Amino acid sequence: GGADAMSAMAISLLLACCFPVAAAWRLAASMQLPTLCTGTRLAFNKQLNSLSRGNVQLACIDEFVIEEGPSVRVFDGDFASDICEMVTAAAEAAIEEKGSFSLAIPGGSVVRALGGLSDDAFDFSKMHVYFVNENIGANTCYQGALDAFAVAKGVPLEQIHKVGEGAPAEVAAAYEQVLRDAASIDQSFSLPTVDMMLLGTGEDGHCGMLYPESDAVKASWEGKVVIPIDQGETQAIALSMDMMCSAKQVIVSAAGAGRAPMVAKALSGKFDDFECPAGLVDSVDTIWMVDEDSIAQFFEENPEEDEDEDEDEEFAA
C-alpha cells in the first residue's frame, strides 16, 4: 500500500545517504522492501540520485516502468559505468548463490563498456562468458570480449565459450549443447537460463542477430535455443528470442537520437509481430538503458508518461 511504499522509500533514501549507490541498492534488495509503484519508484530514484551525486557521479536522471513491460532508465550521458555496476551486482549475487556467474554478450559498445570493470569487482575466475551471436570463423564477438575485458580481468580462457566452426546448422547445434551442458547456467527450465544477458540494438530494431522480419526472429516462440544463419557471405549463429526471454536479467542498450524512432516503437509495443525484435525482449527482469535523445520521441508520442514524470518531480520536490 501507500504506507509501505513510503516506508520503503524512506529506508532506501537513508541507505543512500550512508552507503555508495550500488551498495544501497543491494542492501535495499536484501531487506526485501515492498515493490514500489511506478510513480513512487520514479520519485524515489530522483531523490536517490540527488542525494548520491555528492559521492558518485550519476548519469541516471529518470526511471520508470512500462506497464507489463520493462524498466526504463534514462541517462544524461554515457552509461558504461552503470552497466559495469549492474554486471558487478549480478555477478556477486550469482557467485554467492551458486559459485559461478554466466554472462551472455554480443559485440559492440555494450561489451566495450565492460573494460570499465574494476580489477576487484568480483571473482573473475568464477565468470563464464557466452555469446548472443557470432560470425562463424571470424569470431568477432569472441575477440571483442578478449580485447574489452576478459584477458585484462583474468577470466580463464576455457570459460570464454567460443563458437565453433563449420556449417551454420552444425555450429548452432553444437553451441546449443554447450549451453545445455554448462554447469554455470541454470538448467532447471526447458531452456538454459543465463544469469545476465547484454544486448545492443540497431536503429532498425534488431538485437543480437535477430533482424526485423528475418527468418531468425520468425523462429521465436518455438522453443529453439540457437538459430543458424546461412545467408551467402553471412555465416553465423544467434541466440533465439526464446533464449533472450529466458535470461534472469537482460540489459538492453539503446542510446542516441538515431534510435529514437525504434525506442518509441519498442517501448510502446505498437509494431507488427516481427517488425521490432528489440521490443520482443521480455525476460523476468528486462532493463532498457536509454539517453535523453533516444527516449525523446517516446515521450512525444506518449504524453501521459511525461505528465506522470512531471507529477513525480513535484512529489519528489
C-alpha positions as CSV (number, residue, x, y, z in Angstrom):
1,G,0.0,0.0,0.0
2,G,0.9,3.7,0.1
3,A,2.3,3.5,3.6
4,D,4.6,0.5,2.7
5,A,5.8,2.3,-0.4
6,M,6.6,5.5,1.6
7,S,8.4,3.4,4.3
8,A,10.4,1.6,1.6
9,M,11.4,4.9,0.1
10,A,12.4,6.4,3.4
11,I,14.5,3.4,4.3
12,S,16.1,3.3,0.9
13,L,16.9,7.0,1.0
14,L,18.5,6.6,4.4
15,L,20.7,3.8,3.0
16,A,21.7,6.0,0.0
17,C,22.9,8.7,2.4
18,C,25.2,6.2,4.2
19,F,26.4,3.9,1.5
20,P,27.7,4.1,-2.1
21,V,24.9,3.8,-4.6
22,A,25.4,0.2,-5.7
23,A,25.7,-0.9,-2.0
24,A,22.5,0.9,-1.2
25,W,20.6,-0.9,-3.9
26,R,21.9,-4.2,-2.8
27,L,21.1,-3.6,0.8
28,A,17.6,-2.4,-0.1
29,A,17.0,-5.5,-2.2
30,S,18.3,-7.8,0.6
31,M,15.8,-6.3,3.0
32,Q,13.0,-7.4,0.6
33,L,11.4,-3.9,0.7
34,P,7.9,-3.7,-0.8
35,T,7.7,-3.3,-4.5
36,L,7.2,0.4,-5.4
37,C,4.5,1.6,-7.8
38,T,5.8,3.3,-11.0
39,G,5.2,6.8,-9.7
40,T,6.8,6.3,-6.3
41,R,9.7,4.5,-7.9
42,L,10.4,7.5,-10.1
43,A,10.3,9.9,-7.2
44,F,12.5,7.6,-5.2
45,N,15.1,7.4,-7.9
46,K,15.2,11.1,-8.4
47,Q,15.8,11.7,-4.7
48,L,18.3,8.8,-4.5
49,N,20.3,10.3,-7.4
50,S,20.1,13.8,-6.0
51,L,21.4,12.6,-2.6
52,S,24.1,10.4,-4.1
53,R,25.7,12.9,-6.5
54,G,28.0,14.1,-3.7
55,N,29.7,10.7,-3.6
56,V,29.2,9.2,-7.0
57,Q,28.8,10.8,-10.4
58,L,25.4,9.5,-11.5
59,A,24.1,9.9,-15.1
60,C,20.7,8.3,-14.4
61,I,18.1,11.1,-14.3
62,D,14.8,9.1,-14.6
63,E,13.5,5.6,-14.2
64,F,10.0,4.3,-15.0
65,V,8.3,1.0,-15.7
66,I,6.2,0.3,-18.7
67,E,3.0,-1.4,-17.7
68,E,3.5,-5.2,-18.1
69,G,6.8,-4.4,-19.7
70,P,10.4,-3.4,-19.0
71,S,12.0,-1.0,-16.7
72,V,13.5,2.1,-18.4
73,R,16.4,4.1,-17.1
74,V,17.1,7.4,-18.7
75,F,20.7,8.9,-18.6
76,D,22.0,12.3,-19.4
77,G,25.3,10.9,-20.6
78,D,27.3,7.8,-21.1
79,F,26.1,4.9,-19.0
80,A,29.0,2.5,-19.4
81,S,29.9,2.7,-15.7
82,D,26.3,1.9,-14.8
83,I,26.4,-1.2,-17.0
84,C,29.6,-2.2,-15.0
85,E,27.8,-1.7,-11.7
86,M,24.9,-3.8,-12.8
87,V,27.1,-6.6,-14.1
88,T,29.0,-6.5,-10.8
89,A,25.9,-6.7,-8.7
90,A,24.6,-9.7,-10.8
91,A,27.9,-11.4,-10.6
92,E,28.3,-11.1,-6.9
93,A,24.7,-12.4,-6.3
94,A,25.2,-15.4,-8.7
95,I,28.6,-16.3,-7.3
96,E,27.3,-16.2,-3.7
97,E,24.2,-18.3,-4.7
98,K,25.8,-21.0,-6.9
99,G,29.5,-20.4,-7.2
100,S,29.6,-19.1,-10.8
101,F,28.3,-16.2,-13.0
102,S,27.1,-16.8,-16.6
103,L,27.0,-13.7,-18.8
104,A,25.9,-13.7,-22.5
105,I,27.2,-10.9,-24.6
106,P,27.0,-9.6,-28.2
107,G,29.7,-7.4,-29.7
108,G,30.0,-3.6,-29.9
109,S,29.9,-0.8,-27.4
110,V,27.9,-2.6,-24.8
111,V,30.7,-5.1,-24.5
112,R,33.5,-2.5,-24.7
113,A,31.8,-0.9,-21.6
114,L,32.9,-3.9,-19.6
115,G,36.5,-2.6,-19.8
116,G,35.5,-0.3,-17.1
117,L,35.0,-3.1,-14.6
118,S,37.4,-2.7,-11.6
119,D,40.0,-5.4,-11.3
120,D,38.5,-6.5,-8.0
121,A,34.8,-6.0,-9.0
122,F,34.1,-9.7,-8.3
123,D,35.9,-13.1,-8.6
124,F,36.5,-13.2,-12.4
125,S,37.7,-16.8,-12.1
126,K,34.1,-17.7,-11.5
127,M,32.8,-15.9,-14.6
128,H,31.6,-17.8,-17.7
129,V,31.1,-15.8,-21.0
130,Y,28.7,-17.0,-23.7
131,F,27.8,-15.3,-27.0
132,V,24.5,-13.9,-28.1
133,N,25.6,-14.1,-31.7
134,E,28.8,-14.8,-33.6
135,N,30.2,-14.7,-37.2
136,I,31.4,-18.2,-37.8
137,G,35.2,-18.3,-38.5
138,A,35.7,-14.6,-37.9
139,N,34.8,-14.9,-34.2
140,T,34.4,-11.1,-33.9
141,C,32.4,-11.3,-30.7
142,Y,34.9,-13.6,-29.0
143,Q,37.8,-11.4,-30.0
144,G,35.9,-8.4,-28.8
145,A,35.4,-10.0,-25.4
146,L,39.1,-10.8,-25.1
147,D,40.1,-7.2,-26.1
148,A,37.5,-5.4,-24.0
149,F,37.8,-7.1,-20.6
150,A,38.3,-10.9,-20.5
151,V,42.1,-11.0,-20.7
152,A,42.7,-7.9,-18.6
153,K,40.4,-9.1,-15.8
154,G,41.8,-12.7,-15.8
155,V,38.7,-14.6,-17.0
156,P,40.0,-18.1,-17.6
157,L,40.2,-18.7,-21.4
158,E,38.4,-22.0,-21.1
159,Q,35.5,-20.2,-19.6
160,I,35.0,-17.9,-22.6
161,H,32.9,-20.2,-24.6
162,K,33.9,-19.7,-28.2
163,V,31.6,-20.6,-31.0
164,G,33.0,-23.4,-33.2
165,E,33.5,-23.7,-37.0
166,G,31.6,-25.4,-39.7
167,A,28.2,-25.2,-41.4
168,P,25.8,-22.9,-39.5
169,A,23.3,-25.7,-38.7
170,E,26.1,-27.8,-37.2
171,V,27.6,-25.0,-35.3
172,A,24.2,-23.9,-33.9
173,A,23.5,-27.5,-32.7
174,A,27.0,-27.8,-31.1
175,Y,26.6,-24.4,-29.3
176,E,23.2,-25.4,-28.0
177,Q,24.8,-28.4,-26.5
178,V,27.5,-26.2,-24.9
179,L,24.7,-24.1,-23.3
180,R,22.7,-27.1,-22.2
181,D,25.7,-28.8,-20.6
182,A,27.0,-25.8,-18.8
183,A,27.1,-26.0,-15.0
184,S,27.3,-22.2,-14.8
185,I,23.9,-21.9,-16.5
186,D,20.6,-22.7,-14.7
187,Q,19.2,-25.9,-16.3
188,S,16.1,-26.2,-14.3
189,F,13.8,-24.9,-17.0
190,S,13.1,-26.0,-20.6
191,L,15.7,-23.6,-21.9
192,P,19.2,-22.8,-20.5
193,T,18.9,-19.7,-18.3
194,V,21.9,-17.4,-18.1
195,D,22.3,-15.1,-15.1
196,M,22.6,-12.0,-17.3
197,M,22.5,-11.0,-20.9
198,L,23.6,-7.8,-22.5
199,L,22.0,-6.7,-25.8
200,G,22.8,-3.8,-28.1
201,T,20.2,-2.6,-30.5
202,G,20.2,-1.1,-34.0
203,E,18.2,1.8,-35.4
204,D,16.1,-0.8,-37.3
205,G,15.2,-2.6,-34.1
206,H,17.5,-5.6,-34.4
207,C,19.1,-7.1,-31.3
208,G,21.8,-9.8,-31.4
209,M,21.5,-11.0,-35.0
210,L,17.7,-11.1,-34.9
211,Y,16.7,-8.6,-37.6
212,P,13.2,-7.3,-38.4
213,E,11.1,-9.8,-40.4
214,S,14.1,-12.2,-40.7
215,D,13.7,-16.0,-40.6
216,A,15.8,-15.9,-37.3
217,V,13.3,-13.7,-35.5
218,K,10.3,-15.5,-37.0
219,A,11.6,-18.7,-35.3
220,S,10.6,-17.1,-32.0
221,W,8.4,-18.9,-29.5
222,E,9.3,-22.3,-31.0
223,G,11.5,-23.4,-28.1
224,K,14.7,-23.1,-30.1
225,V,17.9,-22.2,-28.4
226,V,20.4,-21.3,-31.1
227,I,19.4,-20.2,-34.7
228,P,21.7,-20.9,-37.6
229,I,22.1,-18.0,-40.1
230,D,23.1,-19.1,-43.6
231,Q,22.8,-16.2,-46.0
232,G,25.5,-16.2,-48.6
233,E,28.5,-14.4,-47.1
234,T,26.8,-14.2,-43.7
235,Q,27.5,-17.5,-41.9
236,A,26.6,-17.0,-38.3
237,I,24.6,-18.2,-35.3
238,A,22.3,-16.3,-33.0
239,L,20.6,-17.0,-29.7
240,S,16.9,-17.2,-30.2
241,M,14.3,-14.7,-28.8
242,D,13.2,-17.6,-26.5
243,M,16.7,-17.7,-25.0
244,M,16.8,-13.9,-24.6
245,C,13.5,-14.0,-22.8
246,S,14.6,-16.9,-20.6
247,A,17.6,-15.0,-19.1
248,K,17.3,-14.0,-15.5
249,Q,18.2,-10.4,-16.3
250,V,18.6,-8.6,-19.7
251,I,20.1,-5.2,-20.2
252,V,19.1,-3.6,-23.5
253,S,21.3,-0.7,-24.6
254,A,19.8,2.0,-26.9
255,A,21.4,5.4,-26.9
256,G,21.4,8.2,-29.5
257,A,18.9,10.2,-31.5
258,G,19.1,7.8,-34.4
259,R,17.5,5.1,-32.2
260,A,14.6,7.4,-31.0
261,P,12.0,6.0,-33.5
262,M,13.0,2.4,-32.7
263,V,12.9,3.1,-28.9
264,A,9.4,4.7,-29.2
265,K,8.2,1.7,-31.2
266,A,9.7,-0.9,-29.0
267,L,8.5,0.5,-25.7
268,S,5.0,1.4,-26.9
269,G,4.5,-2.1,-28.3
270,K,3.0,-0.6,-31.4
271,F,4.6,-2.8,-34.1
272,D,3.8,-5.8,-36.2
273,D,4.8,-9.3,-34.8
274,F,8.4,-9.4,-36.1
275,E,8.9,-5.7,-37.1
276,C,10.9,-4.7,-34.0
277,P,12.8,-7.6,-32.4
278,A,14.2,-5.5,-29.5
279,G,10.6,-4.8,-28.5
280,L,10.0,-8.5,-28.1
281,V,12.6,-9.0,-25.4
282,D,10.7,-9.8,-22.2
283,S,12.7,-11.6,-19.6
284,V,11.6,-11.6,-15.9
285,D,13.9,-8.6,-15.4
286,T,14.4,-6.5,-18.6
287,I,16.0,-3.1,-18.2
288,W,16.3,-0.6,-21.1
289,M,19.2,1.8,-20.8
290,V,18.5,4.9,-22.9
291,D,19.5,8.6,-23.0
292,E,17.5,11.8,-23.4
293,D,17.9,11.7,-27.2
294,S,16.7,8.2,-27.7
295,I,13.7,8.4,-25.3
296,A,12.5,11.8,-26.6
297,Q,10.2,10.5,-29.3
298,F,8.6,8.0,-26.9
299,F,7.6,10.9,-24.6
300,E,6.3,12.9,-27.5
301,E,4.1,10.1,-28.6
302,N,3.1,9.1,-25.1
303,P,2.5,12.4,-23.3
304,E,0.9,10.6,-20.4
305,E,4.3,9.3,-19.4
306,D,5.7,12.8,-19.4
307,E,2.8,14.0,-17.4
308,D,3.4,11.2,-14.8
309,E,7.1,12.3,-14.7
310,D,6.1,16.0,-14.0
311,E,3.8,14.9,-11.2
312,D,6.5,12.8,-9.7
313,E,9.0,15.6,-9.9
314,E,6.6,17.7,-7.9
315,F,6.2,14.9,-5.4
316,A,10.0,14.5,-5.1
317,A,10.4,18.2,-4.5
